Amino acid sequence: MAISDEKFKKVIEAMSKSIVNKILEKQTSLLRRVANEDPKASLELIVEMLKAEVLSKEGS
């Protein structure tokens, strides 16, 4: 049984969203830990995360 291109595309999109959500959860968890220990470092981490987000948007 072959999977149609459209179905395959939907599966890949769902997997991508799941992976992105897991990454965001991990980043949030790390950010909370950093914020509790060093507020300045948490701001630096936020800046780096935003830079990565902008670069990923520019690339797509």
PDB file of N, CA, C and O in Angstrom:
ATOM      1  N   MET A   1       0.846  -1.192   0.000  1.00  0.00           N
ATOM      2  CA  MET A   1       0.000   0.000   0.000  1.00  0.00           C
ATOM      3  C   MET A   1       0.883   1.244   0.000  1.00  0.00           C
ATOM      4  O   MET A   1       1.722   1.412   0.885  1.00  0.00           O
ATOM      5  N   ALA A   2       0.701   2.089  -0.961  1.00  0.00           N
ATOM      6  CA  ALA A   2       1.501   3.307  -1.077  1.00  0.00           C
ATOM      7  C   ALA A   2       0.821   4.455  -0.338  1.00  0.00           C
ATOM      8  O   ALA A   2      -0.405   4.550  -0.280  1.00  0.00           O
ATOM      9  N   ILE A   3       1.648   5.310   0.215  1.00  0.00           N
ATOM     10  CA  ILE A   3       1.139   6.505   0.894  1.00  0.00           C
ATOM     11  C   ILE A   3       1.177   7.658  -0.095  1.00  0.00           C
ATOM     12  O   ILE A   3       2.182   7.872  -0.773  1.00  0.00           O
ATOM     13  N   SER A   4       0.088   8.393  -0.173  1.00  0.00           N
ATOM     14  CA  SER A   4       0.052   9.521  -1.101  1.00  0.00           C
ATOM     15  C   SER A   4       1.008  10.613  -0.635  1.00  0.00           C
ATOM     16  O   SER A   4       1.339  10.710   0.547  1.00  0.00           O
ATOM     17  N   ASP A   5       1.440  11.426  -1.585  1.00  0.00           N
ATOM     18  CA  ASP A   5       2.355  12.523  -1.261  1.00  0.00           C
ATOM     19  C   ASP A   5       1.744  13.473  -0.230  1.00  0.00           C
ATOM     20  O   ASP A   5       2.439  13.971   0.656  1.00  0.00           O
ATOM     21  N   GLU A   6       0.451  13.717  -0.353  1.00  0.00           N
ATOM     22  CA  GLU A   6      -0.223  14.640   0.567  1.00  0.00           C
ATOM     23  C   GLU A   6      -0.239  14.080   1.988  1.00  0.00           C
ATOM     24  O   GLU A   6       0.013  14.807   2.950  1.00  0.00           O
ATOM     25  N   LYS A   7      -0.532  12.799   2.116  1.00  0.00           N
ATOM     26  CA  LYS A   7      -0.538  12.167   3.438  1.00  0.00           C
ATOM     27  C   LYS A   7       0.863  12.176   4.045  1.00  0.00           C
ATOM     28  O   LYS A   7       1.040  12.453   5.231  1.00  0.00           O
ATOM     29  N   PHE A   8       1.848  11.869   3.214  1.00  0.00           N
ATOM     30  CA  PHE A   8       3.241  11.863   3.662  1.00  0.00           C
ATOM     31  C   PHE A   8       3.637  13.260   4.144  1.00  0.00           C
ATOM     32  O   PHE A   8       4.282  13.405   5.183  1.00  0.00           O
ATOM     33  N   LYS A   9       3.249  14.275   3.388  1.00  0.00           N
ATOM     34  CA  LYS A   9       3.558  15.662   3.749  1.00  0.00           C
ATOM     35  C   LYS A   9       2.933  16.013   5.102  1.00  0.00           C
ATOM     36  O   LYS A   9       3.576  16.656   5.932  1.00  0.00           O
ATOM     37  N   LYS A  10       1.689  15.594   5.326  1.00  0.00           N
ATOM     38  CA  LYS A  10       1.009  15.885   6.593  1.00  0.00           C
ATOM     39  C   LYS A  10       1.701  15.190   7.765  1.00  0.00           C
ATOM     40  O   LYS A  10       1.827  15.766   8.846  1.00  0.00           O
ATOM     41  N   VAL A  11       2.147  13.956   7.552  1.00  0.00           N
ATOM     42  CA  VAL A  11       2.851  13.219   8.607  1.00  0.00           C
ATOM     43  C   VAL A  11       4.157  13.925   8.955  1.00  0.00           C
ATOM     44  O   VAL A  11       4.481  14.092  10.131  1.00  0.00           O
ATOM     45  N   ILE A  12       4.904  14.337   7.941  1.00  0.00           N
ATOM     46  CA  ILE A  12       6.174  15.038   8.163  1.00  0.00           C
ATOM     47  C   ILE A  12       5.935  16.358   8.894  1.00  0.00           C
ATOM     48  O   ILE A  12       6.682  16.696   9.812  1.00  0.00           O
ATOM     49  N   GLU A  13       4.909  17.102   8.502  1.00  0.00           N
ATOM     50  CA  GLU A  13       4.597  18.368   9.174  1.00  0.00           C
ATOM     51  C   GLU A  13       4.249  18.133  10.641  1.00  0.00           C
ATOM     52  O   GLU A  13       4.694  18.882  11.512  1.00  0.00           O
ATOM     53  N   ALA A  14       3.461  17.105  10.919  1.00  0.00           N
ATOM     54  CA  ALA A  14       3.083  16.794  12.304  1.00  0.00           C
ATOM     55  C   ALA A  14       4.311  16.417  13.123  1.00  0.00           C
ATOM     56  O   ALA A  14       4.449  16.836  14.272  1.00  0.00           O
ATOM     57  N   MET A  15       5.203  15.626  12.532  1.00  0.00           N
ATOM     58  CA  MET A  15       6.426  15.235  13.237  1.00  0.00           C
ATOM     59  C   MET A  15       7.294  16.461  13.509  1.00  0.00           C
ATOM     60  O   MET A  15       7.870  16.591  14.589  1.00  0.00           O
ATOM     61  N   SER A  16       7.387  17.349  12.537  1.00  0.00           N
ATOM     62  CA  SER A  16       8.192  18.562  12.700  1.00  0.00           C
ATOM     63  C   SER A  16       7.653  19.424  13.835  1.00  0.00           C
ATOM     64  O   SER A  16       8.418  19.936  14.652  1.00  0.00           O
ATOM     65  N   LYS A  17       6.335  19.582  13.882  1.00  0.00           N
ATOM     66  CA  LYS A  17       5.721  20.375  14.949  1.00  0.00           C
ATOM     67  C   LYS A  17       5.986  19.746  16.307  1.00  0.00           C
ATOM     68  O   LYS A  17       6.260  20.449  17.280  1.00  0.00           O
ATOM     69  N   SER A  18       5.904  18.436  16.372  1.00  0.00           N
ATOM     70  CA  SER A  18       6.163  17.725  17.624  1.00  0.00           C
ATOM     71  C   SER A  18       7.597  17.947  18.082  1.00  0.00           C
ATOM     72  O   SER A  18       7.847  18.203  19.260  1.00  0.00           O
ATOM     73  N   ILE A  19       8.530  17.849  17.154  1.00  0.00           N
ATOM     74  CA  ILE A  19       9.946  18.056  17.483  1.00  0.00           C
ATOM     75  C   ILE A  19      10.174  19.484  17.953  1.00  0.00           C
ATOM     76  O   ILE A  19      10.871  19.707  18.943  1.00  0.00           O
ATOM     77  N   VAL A  20       9.594  20.456  17.250  1.00  0.00           N
ATOM     78  CA  VAL A  20       9.749  21.861  17.633  1.00  0.00           C
ATOM     79  C   VAL A  20       9.178  22.090  19.024  1.00  0.00           C
ATOM     80  O   VAL A  20       9.788  22.787  19.835  1.00  0.00           O
ATOM     81  N   ASN A  21       8.014  21.511  19.311  1.00  0.00           N
ATOM     82  CA  ASN A  21       7.405  21.679  20.633  1.00  0.00           C
ATOM     83  C   ASN A  21       8.291  21.106  21.730  1.00  0.00           C
ATOM     84  O   ASN A  21       8.418  21.703  22.799  1.00  0.00           O
ATOM     85  N   LYS A  22       8.902  19.956  21.476  1.00  0.00           N
ATOM     86  CA  LYS A  22       9.798  19.360  22.468  1.00  0.00           C
ATOM     87  C   LYS A  22      11.016  20.245  22.697  1.00  0.00           C
ATOM     88  O   LYS A  22      11.467  20.403  23.831  1.00  0.00           O
ATOM     89  N   ILE A  23      11.546  20.818  21.629  1.00  0.00           N
ATOM     90  CA  ILE A  23      12.696  21.720  21.755  1.00  0.00           C
ATOM     91  C   ILE A  23      12.304  22.953  22.562  1.00  0.00           C
ATOM     92  O   ILE A  23      13.060  23.389  23.431  1.00  0.00           O
ATOM     93  N   LEU A  24      11.136  23.517  22.287  1.00  0.00           N
ATOM     94  CA  LEU A  24      10.681  24.699  23.024  1.00  0.00           C
ATOM     95  C   LEU A  24      10.470  24.387  24.503  1.00  0.00           C
ATOM     96  O   LEU A  24      10.795  25.207  25.362  1.00  0.00           O
ATOM     97  N   GLU A  25       9.930  23.210  24.803  1.00  0.00           N
ATOM     98  CA  GLU A  25       9.755  22.810  26.204  1.00  0.00           C
ATOM     99  C   GLU A  25      11.108  22.722  26.903  1.00  0.00           C
ATOM    100  O   GLU A  25      11.258  23.174  28.038  1.00  0.00           O
ATOM    101  N   LYS A  26      12.078  22.145  26.229  1.00  0.00           N
ATOM    102  CA  LYS A  26      13.424  22.004  26.794  1.00  0.00           C
ATOM    103  C   LYS A  26      14.050  23.381  27.004  1.00  0.00           C
ATOM    104  O   LYS A  26      14.648  23.638  28.049  1.00  0.00           O
ATOM    105  N   GLN A  27      13.915  24.271  26.012  1.00  0.00           N
ATOM    106  CA  GLN A  27      14.463  25.619  26.145  1.00  0.00           C
ATOM    107  C   GLN A  27      13.820  26.349  27.318  1.00  0.00           C
ATOM    108  O   GLN A  27      14.506  27.033  28.077  1.00  0.00           O
ATOM    109  N   THR A  28      12.514  26.207  27.467  1.00  0.00           N
ATOM    110  CA  THR A  28      11.806  26.865  28.560  1.00  0.00           C
ATOM    111  C   THR A  28      12.295  26.349  29.905  1.00  0.00           C
ATOM    112  O   THR A  28      12.518  27.123  30.836  1.00  0.00           O
ATOM    113  N   SER A  29      12.458  25.049  29.997  1.00  0.00           N
ATOM    114  CA  SER A  29      12.953  24.445  31.231  1.00  0.00           C
ATOM    115  C   SER A  29      14.353  24.954  31.566  1.00  0.00           C
ATOM    116  O   SER A  29      14.634  25.324  32.706  1.00  0.00           O
ATOM    117  N   LEU A  30      15.223  24.969  30.565  1.00  0.00           N
ATOM    118  CA  LEU A  30      16.589  25.464  30.777  1.00  0.00           C
ATOM    119  C   LEU A  30      16.583  26.938  31.163  1.00  0.00           C
ATOM    120  O   LEU A  30      17.340  27.367  32.033  1.00  0.00           O
ATOM    121  N   LEU A  31      15.729  27.698  30.512  1.00  0.00           N
ATOM    122  CA  LEU A  31      15.648  29.131  30.799  1.00  0.00           C
ATOM    123  C   LEU A  31      15.214  29.375  32.239  1.00  0.00           C
ATOM    124  O   LEU A  31      15.743  30.266  32.903  1.00  0.00           O
ATOM    125  N   ARG A  32      14.260  28.594  32.725  1.00  0.00           N
ATOM    126  CA  ARG A  32      13.826  28.736  34.124  1.00  0.00           C
ATOM    127  C   ARG A  32      14.982  28.453  35.078  1.00  0.00           C
ATOM    128  O   ARG A  32      15.190  29.176  36.052  1.00  0.00           O
ATOM    129  N   ARG A  33      15.732  27.387  34.783  1.00  0.00           N
ATOM    130  CA  ARG A  33      16.865  27.038  35.642  1.00  0.00           C
ATOM    131  C   ARG A  33      17.916  28.139  35.636  1.00  0.00           C
ATOM    132  O   ARG A  33      18.451  28.500  36.684  1.00  0.00           O
ATOM    133  N   VAL A  34      18.209  28.670  34.457  1.00  0.00           N
ATOM    134  CA  VAL A  34      19.213  29.733  34.349  1.00  0.00           C
ATOM    135  C   VAL A  34      18.720  30.988  35.065  1.00  0.00           C
ATOM    136  O   VAL A  34      19.489  31.642  35.769  1.00  0.00           O
ATOM    137  N   ALA A  35      17.449  31.327  34.889  1.00  0.00           N
ATOM    138  CA  ALA A  35      16.897  32.538  35.499  1.00  0.00           C
ATOM    139  C   ALA A  35      16.981  32.479  37.018  1.00  0.00           C
ATOM    140  O   ALA A  35      17.211  33.498  37.669  1.00  0.00           O
ATOM    141  N   ASN A  36      16.796  31.299  37.578  1.00  0.00           N
ATOM    142  CA  ASN A  36      16.869  31.155  39.029  1.00  0.00           C
ATOM    143  C   ASN A  36      18.285  31.368  39.550  1.00  0.00           C
ATOM    144  O   ASN A  36      18.470  31.812  40.683  1.00  0.00           O
ATOM    145  N   GLU A  37      19.283  31.054  38.730  1.00  0.00           N
ATOM    146  CA  GLU A  37      20.665  31.154  39.180  1.00  0.00           C
ATOM    147  C   GLU A  37      21.351  32.449  38.763  1.00  0.00           C
ATOM    148  O   GLU A  37      22.135  33.010  39.529  1.00  0.00           O
ATOM    149  N   ASP A  38      21.060  32.928  37.556  1.00  0.00           N
ATOM    150  CA  ASP A  38      21.765  34.103  37.040  1.00  0.00           C
ATOM    151  C   ASP A  38      20.867  34.853  36.058  1.00  0.00           C
ATOM    152  O   ASP A  38      20.814  34.512  34.876  1.00  0.00           O
ATOM    153  N   PRO A  39      20.154  35.884  36.552  1.00  0.00           N
ATOM    154  CA  PRO A  39      19.225  36.619  35.687  1.00  0.00           C
ATOM    155  C   PRO A  39      19.881  37.200  34.425  1.00  0.00           C
ATOM    156  O   PRO A  39      19.268  37.205  33.358  1.00  0.00           O
ATOM    157  N   LYS A  40      21.113  37.682  34.544  1.00  0.00           N
ATOM    158  CA  LYS A  40      21.784  38.251  33.368  1.00  0.00           C
ATOM    159  C   LYS A  40      22.010  37.168  32.310  1.00  0.00           C
ATOM    160  O   LYS A  40      21.825  37.410  31.117  1.00  0.00           O
ATOM    161  N   ALA A  41      22.405  35.989  32.750  1.00  0.00           N
ATOM    162  CA  ALA A  41      22.609  34.884  31.815  1.00  0.00           C
ATOM    163  C   ALA A  41      21.295  34.500  31.139  1.00  0.00           C
ATOM    164  O   ALA A  41      21.283  34.115  29.969  1.00  0.00           O
ATOM    165  N   SER A  42      20.190  34.606  31.876  1.00  0.00           N
ATOM    166  CA  SER A  42      18.908  34.260  31.268  1.00  0.00           C
ATOM    167  C   SER A  42      18.555  35.252  30.164  1.00  0.00           C
ATOM    168  O   SER A  42      17.991  34.860  29.143  1.00  0.00           O
ATOM    169  N   LEU A  43      18.879  36.528  30.355  1.00  0.00           N
ATOM    170  CA  LEU A  43      18.636  37.518  29.300  1.00  0.00           C
ATOM    171  C   LEU A  43      19.500  37.229  28.083  1.00  0.00           C
ATOM    172  O   LEU A  43      19.040  37.347  26.947  1.00  0.00           O
ATOM    173  N   GLU A  44      20.747  36.852  28.317  1.00  0.00           N
ATOM    174  CA  GLU A  44      21.632  36.514  27.205  1.00  0.00           C
ATOM    175  C   GLU A  44      21.099  35.295  26.455  1.00  0.00           C
ATOM    176  O   GLU A  44      21.162  35.236  25.227  1.00  0.00           O
ATOM    177  N   LEU A  45      20.578  34.329  27.200  1.00  0.00           N
ATOM    178  CA  LEU A  45      20.014  33.137  26.580  1.00  0.00           C
ATOM    179  C   LEU A  45      18.796  33.497  25.732  1.00  0.00           C
ATOM    180  O   LEU A  45      18.635  32.982  24.626  1.00  0.00           O
ATOM    181  N   ILE A  46      17.947  34.371  26.241  1.00  0.00           N
ATOM    182  CA  ILE A  46      16.769  34.814  25.485  1.00  0.00           C
ATOM    183  C   ILE A  46      17.202  35.471  24.180  1.00  0.00           C
ATOM    184  O   ILE A  46      16.628  35.196  23.126  1.00  0.00           O
ATOM    185  N   VAL A  47      18.208  36.335  24.243  1.00  0.00           N
ATOM    186  CA  VAL A  47      18.703  37.014  23.042  1.00  0.00           C
ATOM    187  C   VAL A  47      19.193  35.987  22.021  1.00  0.00           C
ATOM    188  O   VAL A  47      18.883  36.092  20.835  1.00  0.00           O
ATOM    189  N   GLU A  48      19.950  35.006  22.478  1.00  0.00           N
ATOM    190  CA  GLU A  48      20.466  33.985  21.565  1.00  0.00           C
ATOM    191  C   GLU A  48      19.327  33.161  20.958  1.00  0.00           C
ATOM    192  O   GLU A  48      19.373  32.809  19.780  1.00  0.00           O
ATOM    193  N   MET A  49      18.311  32.856  21.760  1.00  0.00           N
ATOM    194  CA  MET A  49      17.170  32.098  21.248  1.00  0.00           C
ATOM    195  C   MET A  49      16.422  32.909  20.193  1.00  0.00           C
ATOM    196  O   MET A  49      15.988  32.364  19.178  1.00  0.00           O
ATOM    197  N   LEU A  50      16.274  34.213  20.433  1.00  0.00           N
ATOM    198  CA  LEU A  50      15.599  35.072  19.461  1.00  0.00           C
ATOM    199  C   LEU A  50      16.403  35.180  18.172  1.00  0.00           C
ATOM    200  O   LEU A  50      15.837  35.168  17.079  1.00  0.00           O
ATOM    201  N   LYS A  51      17.721  35.285  18.299  1.00  0.00           N
ATOM    202  CA  LYS A  51      18.573  35.326  17.103  1.00  0.00           C
ATOM    203  C   LYS A  51      18.376  34.062  16.278  1.00  0.00           C
ATOM    204  O   LYS A  51      18.238  34.125  15.056  1.00  0.00           O
ATOM    205  N   ALA A  52      18.364  32.918  16.950  1.00  0.00           N
ATOM    206  CA  ALA A  52      18.180  31.643  16.253  1.00  0.00           C
ATOM    207  C   ALA A  52      16.818  31.595  15.567  1.00  0.00           C
ATOM    208  O   ALA A  52      16.695  31.086  14.453  1.00  0.00           O
ATOM    209  N   GLU A  53      15.807  32.122  16.230  1.00  0.00           N
ATOM    210  CA  GLU A  53      14.459  32.145  15.657  1.00  0.00           C
ATOM    211  C   GLU A  53      14.426  33.012  14.403  1.00  0.00           C
ATOM    212  O   GLU A  53      13.848  32.618  13.390  1.00  0.00           O
ATOM    213  N   VAL A  54      15.043  34.189  14.469  1.00  0.00           N
ATOM    214  CA  VAL A  54      15.078  35.091  13.314  1.00  0.00           C
ATOM    215  C   VAL A  54      15.813  34.428  12.154  1.00  0.00           C
ATOM    216  O   VAL A  54      15.352  34.472  11.014  1.00  0.00           O
ATOM    217  N   LEU A  55      16.954  33.817  12.448  1.00  0.00           N
ATOM    218  CA  LEU A  55      17.720  33.155  11.391  1.00  0.00           C
ATOM    219  C   LEU A  55      16.933  32.008  10.764  1.00  0.00           C
ATOM    220  O   LEU A  55      16.999  31.798   9.553  1.00  0.00           O
ATOM    221  N   SER A  56      16.194  31.270  11.579  1.00  0.00           N
ATOM    222  CA  SER A  56      15.416  30.158  11.027  1.00  0.00           C
ATOM    223  C   SER A  56      14.274  30.671  10.150  1.00  0.00           C
ATOM    224  O   SER A  56      13.925  30.042   9.151  1.00  0.00           O
ATOM    225  N   LYS A  57      13.696  31.810  10.521  1.00  0.00           N
ATOM    226  CA  LYS A  57      12.614  32.396   9.713  1.00  0.00           C
ATOM    227  C   LYS A  57      13.162  32.923   8.394  1.00  0.00           C
ATOM    228  O   LYS A  57      12.512  32.796   7.357  1.00  0.00           O
ATOM    229  N   GLU A  58      14.356  33.515   8.427  1.00  0.00           N
ATOM    230  CA  GLU A  58      14.963  34.043   7.207  1.00  0.00           C
ATOM    231  C   GLU A  58      15.326  32.922   6.248  1.00  0.00           C
ATOM    232  O   GLU A  58      15.287  33.098   5.030  1.00  0.00           O
ATOM    233  N   GLY A  59      15.680  31.770   6.803  1.00  0.00           N
ATOM    234  CA  GLY A  59      16.083  30.640   5.978  1.00  0.00           C
ATOM    235  C   GLY A  59      14.927  29.916   5.316  1.00  0.00           C
ATOM    236  O   GLY A  59      15.125  29.174   4.354  1.00  0.00           O
ATOM    237  N   SER A  60      13.714  30.128   5.827  1.00  0.00           N
ATOM    238  CA  SER A  60      12.575  29.393   5.254  1.00  0.00           C
ATOM    239  C   SER A  60      11.752  30.228   4.319  1.00  0.00           C
ATOM    240  O   SER A  60      10.766  29.744   3.764  1.00  0.00           O
TER     241      SER A  60
END
